[in-house]
Amino acid sequence: MIRANHADMTLSDYLHEHDLTNQAFADLIGVSREVVRRYTVDVIPSRAIMKKIHKATGGKVQPNDFYDIGGGEDAGKKRRPA
């Protein structure tokens, strides 16, 4: 199902908007601070971790938000899978 009203929100945007540190978010999803940092820069989380991120952010950060397929300035930027 496609939600037309979904506004793209990167994990980095979410952390900034909610004043969360990488460590605080890492604790929420059960990974290390460094792993969260990588997810905010250039690594695509595994399917299992994406589910945790989606749940922890209340759906604001969705799997597609890791793929840079929108029309923003980073559109088409390649990211590495975890």
C-alpha atoms as a printed R data frame, in Angstrom:
   type eleno elety resid chain resno      x      y      z
1  ATOM     1    CA   MET     A     1  0.000  0.000  0.000
2  ATOM     2    CA   ILE     A     2  1.379  3.418 -0.956
3  ATOM     3    CA   ARG     A     3  0.680  6.294  1.389
4  ATOM     4    CA   ALA     A     4  0.519  9.492 -0.609
5  ATOM     5    CA   ASN     A     5  0.825 11.703  2.449
6  ATOM     6    CA   HIS     A     6  4.122 10.214  3.633
7  ATOM     7    CA   ALA     A     7  6.795 12.876  3.846
8  ATOM     8    CA   ASP     A     8 10.281 11.494  3.354
9  ATOM     9    CA   MET     A     9 12.210 11.522  6.603
10 ATOM    10    CA   THR     A    10 15.690 10.166  6.880
11 ATOM    11    CA   LEU     A    11 16.863  8.587 10.083
12 ATOM    12    CA   SER     A    12 19.201 11.544 10.559
13 ATOM    13    CA   ASP     A    13 16.257 13.954 10.211
14 ATOM    14    CA   TYR     A    14 14.254 11.942 12.737
15 ATOM    15    CA   LEU     A    15 17.064 11.914 15.296
16 ATOM    16    CA   HIS     A    16 17.554 15.663 14.912
17 ATOM    17    CA   GLU     A    17 13.830 16.454 15.083
18 ATOM    18    CA   HIS     A    18 13.410 14.384 18.247
19 ATOM    19    CA   ASP     A    19 16.690 15.497 19.842
20 ATOM    20    CA   LEU     A    20 17.955 11.905 20.041
21 ATOM    21    CA   THR     A    21 21.597 10.907 20.070
22 ATOM    22    CA   ASN     A    22 22.866  7.976 18.063
23 ATOM    23    CA   GLN     A    23 23.418  6.159 21.360
24 ATOM    24    CA   ALA     A    24 19.881  6.782 22.611
25 ATOM    25    CA   PHE     A    25 18.396  5.481 19.356
26 ATOM    26    CA   ALA     A    26 20.820  2.555 19.291
27 ATOM    27    CA   ASP     A    27 19.568  1.565 22.730
28 ATOM    28    CA   LEU     A    28 15.974  1.665 21.433
29 ATOM    29    CA   ILE     A    29 16.638 -0.713 18.543
30 ATOM    30    CA   GLY     A    30 19.351 -2.886 20.095
31 ATOM    31    CA   VAL     A    31 22.408 -1.975 18.031
32 ATOM    32    CA   SER     A    32 25.587 -0.015 18.672
33 ATOM    33    CA   ARG     A    33 25.966  3.753 18.368
34 ATOM    34    CA   GLU     A    34 28.376  3.239 15.461
35 ATOM    35    CA   VAL     A    35 25.825  1.159 13.580
36 ATOM    36    CA   VAL     A    36 23.228  3.942 13.916
37 ATOM    37    CA   ARG     A    37 25.826  6.441 12.686
38 ATOM    38    CA   ARG     A    38 26.400  4.275  9.606
39 ATOM    39    CA   TYR     A    39 22.659  4.111  8.955
40 ATOM    40    CA   THR     A    40 22.522  7.910  8.988
41 ATOM    41    CA   VAL     A    41 25.385  8.206  6.498
42 ATOM    42    CA   ASP     A    42 25.566  5.475  3.880
43 ATOM    43    CA   VAL     A    43 24.519  1.996  5.014
44 ATOM    44    CA   ILE     A    44 21.105  0.448  4.372
45 ATOM    45    CA   PRO     A    45 19.868 -1.535  7.399
46 ATOM    46    CA   SER     A    46 18.889 -5.178  7.145
47 ATOM    47    CA   ARG     A    47 15.199 -5.984  6.828
48 ATOM    48    CA   ALA     A    48 14.999 -6.938 10.520
49 ATOM    49    CA   ILE     A    49 16.588 -3.661 11.641
50 ATOM    50    CA   MET     A    50 14.413 -1.652  9.245
51 ATOM    51    CA   LYS     A    51 11.379 -3.106 10.990
52 ATOM    52    CA   LYS     A    52 12.783 -1.991 14.348
53 ATOM    53    CA   ILE     A    53 13.539  1.499 13.009
54 ATOM    54    CA   HIS     A    54 10.057  1.779 11.526
55 ATOM    55    CA   LYS     A    55  8.472  0.744 14.824
56 ATOM    56    CA   ALA     A    56 10.734  2.944 16.995
57 ATOM    57    CA   THR     A    57  9.990  6.014 14.859
58 ATOM    58    CA   GLY     A    58  6.252  5.405 14.771
59 ATOM    59    CA   GLY     A    59  6.453  4.860 11.020
60 ATOM    60    CA   LYS     A    60  8.058  8.221 10.294
61 ATOM    61    CA   VAL     A    61 11.202  6.577  8.912
62 ATOM    62    CA   GLN     A    62 10.253  3.959  6.351
63 ATOM    63    CA   PRO     A    63 12.385  1.479  4.402
64 ATOM    64    CA   ASN     A    64 12.143  3.543  1.202
65 ATOM    65    CA   ASP     A    65 13.690  6.483  3.054
66 ATOM    66    CA   PHE     A    66 17.025  4.657  2.957
67 ATOM    67    CA   TYR     A    67 17.097  4.346 -0.826
68 ATOM    68    CA   ASP     A    68 17.321  7.989 -1.967
69 ATOM    69    CA   ILE     A    69 14.774  7.514 -4.729
70 ATOM    70    CA   GLY     A    70 12.881 10.761 -4.184
71 ATOM    71    CA   GLY     A    71 13.525 14.041 -5.913
72 ATOM    72    CA   GLY     A    72 15.710 15.651 -3.237
73 ATOM    73    CA   GLU     A    73 19.283 16.785 -3.657
74 ATOM    74    CA   ASP     A    74 20.589 13.327 -2.737
75 ATOM    75    CA   ALA     A    75 18.334 11.497 -5.205
76 ATOM    76    CA   GLY     A    76 20.131  8.630 -6.805
77 ATOM    77    CA   LYS     A    77 22.948  8.636 -4.255
78 ATOM    78    CA   LYS     A    78 24.150  5.076 -3.775
79 ATOM    79    CA   ARG     A    79 24.104  3.536 -0.311
80 ATOM    80    CA   ARG     A    80 25.716  0.323  0.843
81 ATOM    81    CA   PRO     A    81 23.595 -2.533  2.215
82 ATOM    82    CA   ALA     A    82 24.473 -3.625  5.754
